[in-house]
Amino acid sequence: MISSRVLSIALLSLVNIGCSGDNDTTPTQDSGSIAALVQNSENTQTTKFNINIEFDNDAISAAPKSLSLSIGEVGDFTLNAQSGYRVTDIKGCDASFDKNTQKIQVIGGSKVCTIYVTSKTNSILLPITSSVEGYGRFISLPKRVEQGSDFNIVTKPHTDQVLDSIQGCGVKKTSGVWSVKNAQSPCHITAKFKSQFDTPKAFSHTIRLPIVVHVLENENFTIDDIQIETQIELLNLHFRSSDLLETLNMLSGTARVAVEHIPYIADVGIQFYLATQQPSGETFTGINRIADQGHISTASMLGSLYHPHKYINIWVGEKPPEQSQYSITYPAGTSVAPGISLDYRAVADYSSRTYDPKLNKTLTHQLGHFLGLVGHIADGPKGSHHTLSCDGVIKQSPSCINQDLLFNYMRHNNIADEDKRMFSLSQAQVMRNWVTAGPLKPLYDNNIDQQ
């Protein structure tokens, strides 16, 4: 159509030139120039270039097999995937693919080009189910996977637990990573968790209590999750493995407890873990960070308090200048929020998980108070734990009473941490009774399913 219009305009111009009466004009030459112009125009407009398409003949068919398009001309290929296959990608010629219509659209250019079609077999999605034994959860586990694919499994035990095993789906552990290779059928995976500690020898069962750590942040300090998590791990070592720790200290030449007092070192049978559910029921780390706080205050504690019948509340922040102590325990039933406030400088740094008797024991000491150990080992109210027999056996003249234990966790705060090494058997009895039958019984009862 364009070629015809150019030709008509050219002929009209030729007629006009012939009638002009200008003797200097040579019509024959002008006619030849116009004819050449028309021919060039027609060649430009009619030049076409091939658009080819390549694909796997076993998976895809296409119509047409190729296109011949001039510049700017639009063309389509229609694809048809064979049974069990699908188109996954196309490349080349600046083409576009509509998955709904299965059409490739391409615009003609100034050269020959090829469209490449990639296809694969239709995915078979395999359901993966799971269950947990013990106290922990899956962090990463797909609910469905493509047949033939690989996937990794990541778990998170409670702070006082360890992963014992993962079974099912052909799972294997390689270089510390649990994974399934080449999944072929629906399957079920079970993660088994177990306590880091055995059942206490002196008591019938282990008591487990959840802790929530409220970090009252300000610009003067930072404390990461690892330091908080490992502080709880260290706490459990003090409550569950002080006898083992002192044995290791003997081997390293750093023992403090007198030989005659070694038999009184208690495995208290109480262990702690960072809570795994918020009051709303949502999963979380057990660490509640609250930004833009000043110093620890009654208002900030009450404003962030989780129900004390369900959690042990610990606040970590910066103590106010007028407070000389780095920690304060508010027992159950107090008018202040029940729990423990802890200056950030009193949090032990056990991040390397390398035990050192010099590590900070402030939280261990304060939890002793929170669990019913009133006063210190050297003094306290009449009838408090410092006057009890070391072994917890009531007798007229005990050979050892708690105030004889110079390396007890309940010594005064001004005593060096390396000189605090143990709870006694009678102190363990007091703490367990305080939890199961005393002021903290509601806390114990609300977590009975975690015992």
Residue, then its C-alpha position, 0 to 999 in steps of 0.5 A: m500500500i505504501s509502495s503504491r502511494v510512493l509510485s503514484i506521487a512519483l508519476l504525478s511529479l513526473v507529469n508536472i515536470g514535463c509540463s513546466g516549460d523549463n528547457d533546462t530540465t531533462p525529463t528522461q534523467d528525472s524519470g530514471s531517478i524517480a524509478a530508482l527511488v520507488q524501487n528502493s522504497e519497495n525493497t525496504q518495505t518488503t525485506k523480511f527476516n526469518i524467526n526460527i524456534e528451537f524446542d524439545n520435540d519430545a516435550i513441545s510442538a509449535a506452529p508454525k515452525s518459523l516466521s518470516l517478518s518484516i521490520g515491525e511486523v508482529g507474529d505468533f507461535t502457538l506452543n502445545a506441551q505434550s502430556g507430562y511436560r510444561v514450558t518453563d522459559i523462552k529466550g531470544c528475539d525479545a519474544s514474550f510468552d503468555k502462559n495462559t494462551q501458550k502463545i509466543q509473540v515476536i516483532g520482526g527485526s532487522k536480522v534473522c534470530t532464534i527463539y529457544v524454548t525450555s521445558k521440563t516434566n510436570s512436577i509431582l509435589l510430595p507431602i511432607t508431614s512431621s512430628v516432635e518428641g520432647y521439647g523443640r520445634f522445626i525451624s525449616l521443613p517444607k510441607r511439600v517438595e518436588q519429586g526428586s528434589d533435595f531439602n534440608i531440615v533445621t530444628k530448634p531445641h528448647t534452651d535446656q534440651v538437645l536434638d537427639s535424632i531426626q528420623g524418616c524420609g531417608v534423612k541423613k546428617t552430613s557435616g552437621v546438616w540434616s538433609v533428604k536427597n532425591a525425595q521420591s514419595p510422601c513421607h513423615i519426619t520425626a525430630k526427637f529432643k532430650s534434656q541435656f541432663d539426666t533425672p536428678k538422683a536425689f529427687s523423683h523428677t525434673i522441674r522445667l520453668p520458662i523464662v522471658v527476658h525483657v531487654l529494656e534497650n537504650e543507647n548505652f548498651t547492646i546485648d545480643d540473643i546469643q549472650i542471653e541464650t547462653q546465660i540461660e545455659l550457664l544457669n542450668l549448669h549451676f542448677r543441674s551440674s555443679d558437682l560435675l563442674e567442681t570435679l572439672n575444677m579439681l582436674s584443672g586445679t581451680a577447685r574451691v569446695a572443701v573435700e568434706h563438702i563435696p557430697y552436699i553439692a546438689d543437682v537441684g533438678i530445676q532447669f530453665y528454658l527461654a519461653t517459646q510462646q508469647p501470651s498471644g500464642e505466637t511463637f517467639t524466641g523468649i526475648n522481648r526487646i523494648a526500644d527507647q527505654g531509659h533506666i530500669s523502672t517499676a513502670s517499664m517492668l509493669g508495662s512489659l510484664y508477662h503473666p507471672h503465673k506462666y513465666i519467670n520475668i527477667w528484665v535486663g537494662e541499665k540500672p538507675p544511678e541511685q541503685s547501688q545493686y546490679s540486680i534486685t529480686y521481686p518475689a511472688g506476691t510483691s506489689v512490684a512486678p514479680g521477677i528479677s531486674l538485672d543490669y546489663r553488666a551483670v549478664a554472664d558472657y558465656s557466648s563461647r560456651t567455654y566454662d570458667p568459674k569466674l563467669n558472672k553468677t548474679l542471675t544464679h544467686q538472684l534466682g535462688h532468692f526468687l525460688g525461696l532462699v531468703g537471705h544469704i548463706a552467712d546470715g538471714p532470718k531465723g529458720s531460713h535456709h542458712t541454718l538447715s543441715c547441708d544434706g537436708v536431713i533433720k537431726q539434732s546435731p548435724s555435722c554440717i549446716n549451710q552456713d558452713l558452706l563458704f563457696n555457696y551460690m548464696r553468699h553476699n554479692n560482694i563475694a567474687d564469683e569464682d568463690k560461688r560454686m554450689f547449692s546444698l541438698s537442703q537448699a534444693q529441697v527448699m527451692r523445689n517445695w517453693v515451686t511445687a507447693g509454695p508461692l510459685k505453685p501457679l507457675y508450676d501448675n500452668n507449665i505442668d505439660q512441660q515437665 
